[in-house]
Amino acid sequence: MTPESQNKLLARRLLEEVVNTGAVDRLADFLAPEYAAPLLEIAGIDQAREHLLTFRRCYPDMVATVEGQVAEGDIVATWYVTRATHLGSFPGLPATGKKITLRAVNVQRIRDGRIVEHWGGSNSLEVLLELGVVRWASDLGAANPTAQPGTAPNGGPAASGSNAELRPGPPSVT
């Protein structure tokens, strides 16, 4: 097995064996002691454990399904979809019982068989829409079909350039 294949397997197993099951006691099998996720302000295994437990309490039935991976050297990119039910409260948001779908990408650096660095992103806006926390501006009656491109909707200064390419409503998913 190539080093890239081993790294992809490690990243996949973290999702399948720890994230999907809540087996946070196994994080040390996957993360190096110096693990860092700078965008999440996580440093170390203990903070990673608390982060995962926060999501497991909010979405106890969450299941991440890997859709694809690429690896080059010590970097692995994994894209996946998580499906879950919002059954626990999240800071400022009581449980809704609604189902969510979260599409995400993890980019991880692996050294000596452990993940040392994590970067990534997700479609958090889609989840907030599904939970009813936010709504599209067009759903609030904010769209003004008679407005001219480049004009401000509130009578303020016009935006630089044209906003003609902006479209109200959810993006299409293929």
Secondary structure, DSSP 4 states (H G I P E B T S, - for coil): --HHHHHHHHHHHIIIIIITTT-GGGGGGTEEEEEEEGGGTEESHHHHHHHHHHHHHH-TT-EEEEEEEEEETTEEEEEEEEEEE--S-BTTB-----EEEEEEEEEEEEETTEEEEEEEEE-HHHHHHHHTSS--GGGGT---TTPPTT--TTSSPPPSS--TT---SPPP--
